[in-house]
Amino acid sequence: MTDSMSLIGTWRMTSWTRKAIATGEVTDAMGADPIGYIAYHADGRMMAFVARRERPRPENKQLKESQKVELFDTMLAYCASYTLEGDKVIHHVDAAWNPAWQMDLIRPYALDGDRLVIAGAPGRDTITSEPVEFRMEFRKV
């Protein structure tokens, strides 16, 4: 168990993988070098943002529907309050890029110095809906 003060701060994502439960295959969830941050604040609030590094760049400000879909599918963002229960951090999501994520997200985590690993919680891939297990690694900023 880790005290909550060790979790406080901003963390930059270094990797995010997904393991397909059916096959055991491990792939990068948002490409090999995602851009992402998660921040935990002393007031019990948190925010997360992740995007695929190679996102499409629209030629003008008026996006086509297909561009909107691709941009939506290559990122995630949400804000929440959080609580700690043993080796789990629970994100009580208030608002999210996808309203289906407005729920409690239970995330097993481990801290090792300036390294944060959130892994082990079963989930569903947001694009394929297949059962997966995600592993996210972060370094303290």
Secondary structure, 3 states (H helix, E strand, C coil): CCCHHHHCEEEEEEEEEEEECCCCCEEECCCCCCEEEEEECCCCEEEEEEECCCCCCCCCCCCCHHHHHHHHHCEEEEEEEEEEECCEEEEEEEEECCHHHCCEEEEEEEEECCEEEEEEEEEECCCCCCEEEEEEEEEEC
